[in-house]
């Protein structure tokens, strides 16, 4: 299952080189993050595989966590991002239904309160209603 996303970006993710993607991550690491920027850099396996080592060498010591993922829809069974056509986007978009946020805006949303620890594969979360 996936959610189709449309963007007004001037360039698509596939139009940005691995050099620029890693440079942006290094900039975020240097000027924004107080701990560790974690980035997965997708790349065109036919055109950019030879550049992965060079990029790692250029940014050695500037990133704490970086991984590289070949782009494409068939690399792994469940890719985090897939590319679809405009027709596929419209078809999938029509299968989604609108979310009713009326309860949220009316103050009926529940907020998590306090902390709980995990003793199994599930964690306890205490909820409090805003209107109580």
C-alpha positions in Angstrom: 0.0 0.0 0.0 1.1 3.5 -0.6 -0.1 7.1 -0.7 0.2 9.0 -4.0 1.9 12.4 -3.4 1.9 15.3 -5.9 4.4 18.1 -5.6 5.0 21.6 -7.0 8.7 21.2 -6.8 10.7 22.4 -9.8 12.8 19.3 -9.9 11.9 15.8 -9.0 14.0 13.8 -6.6 15.5 11.8 -9.5 16.8 15.0 -11.1 19.0 15.9 -8.1 22.5 14.3 -8.2 23.9 12.3 -5.3 26.5 15.1 -4.9 23.9 17.7 -4.2 21.9 15.4 -1.9 24.9 14.7 0.2 25.9 18.3 0.2 22.5 19.3 1.5 22.7 16.6 4.3 26.2 17.8 5.3 24.9 21.4 5.4 22.0 20.3 7.6 24.5 18.4 9.8 26.8 21.4 10.2 24.3 24.3 10.6 21.1 22.7 11.9 21.4 19.5 13.8 22.7 19.2 17.3 23.1 15.5 17.0 23.0 13.4 13.9 21.4 13.9 10.5 20.4 10.5 9.1 20.0 10.5 5.3 19.2 7.9 2.7 20.5 9.0 -0.6 18.8 7.5 -3.6 20.8 7.3 -6.8 20.5 6.2 -10.4 22.3 2.8 -10.3 23.2 3.0 -14.1 24.6 6.5 -13.9 25.8 7.1 -10.4 27.0 3.8 -8.9 30.6 4.8 -9.7 30.2 8.0 -7.8 29.2 6.6 -4.4 32.8 6.1 -3.2 33.8 9.5 -4.4 30.9 11.2 -2.5 31.8 9.3 0.7 35.4 10.4 0.4 34.4 14.1 -0.3 32.2 14.2 2.8 34.2 12.0 5.1 33.8 13.3 8.6 30.9 15.6 7.8 28.1 13.1 8.2 27.4 10.7 11.0 24.8 8.5 9.2 24.4 8.1 5.5 23.1 5.2 3.4 22.7 4.8 -0.4 19.6 3.3 -2.1 19.5 2.5 -5.8 16.4 4.2 -7.2 13.8 2.3 -9.2 10.6 0.5 -8.5 12.0 -3.0 -8.6 15.1 -2.9 -6.4 13.4 -4.3 -3.3 9.9 -5.7 -2.8 8.8 -2.7 -0.6 10.6 0.4 -1.8 10.2 3.5 0.4 9.5 5.6 -2.6 8.3 4.6 -6.0 7.7 6.5 -9.2 4.4 6.4 -11.0 2.9 8.0 -14.1 0.3 10.8 -14.0 -2.4 8.3 -14.9 -1.4 5.9 -12.1 -1.4 8.9 -9.7 -5.0 9.9 -10.7 -6.2 6.3 -10.4 -4.8 5.8 -6.9 -5.8 9.3 -5.8 -9.4 8.5 -6.6 -9.3 5.5 -4.2 -8.5 7.7 -1.2 -11.3 9.2 0.8 -11.3 12.6 2.6 -10.3 12.6 6.3 -12.8 14.2 8.6 -10.9 16.5 10.9 -14.0 18.1 12.4 -13.5 16.3 15.8 -9.9 17.6 15.9 -10.9 21.2 15.3 -13.8 20.8 17.8 -11.3 20.0 20.6 -12.2 16.3 20.7 -8.7 15.1 19.9 -6.8 13.0 22.5 -3.3 14.0 23.6 -0.8 11.6 25.0 0.1 12.5 28.6 3.1 11.5 30.6 5.6 8.7 29.9 5.3 5.0 30.2 7.9 2.3 29.7 7.8 -0.7 27.5 7.8 -4.2 29.0 6.9 -6.1 25.9 6.6 -5.4 22.2 4.0 -2.7 22.9 4.1 0.4 25.0 1.4 1.9 27.2 0.2 5.3 26.3 -2.2 7.2 28.6 -4.7 9.5 26.8 -6.6 12.4 28.1 -9.4 14.1 26.3 -9.1 17.9 26.0 -12.8 18.4 26.9 -12.6 16.5 30.2 
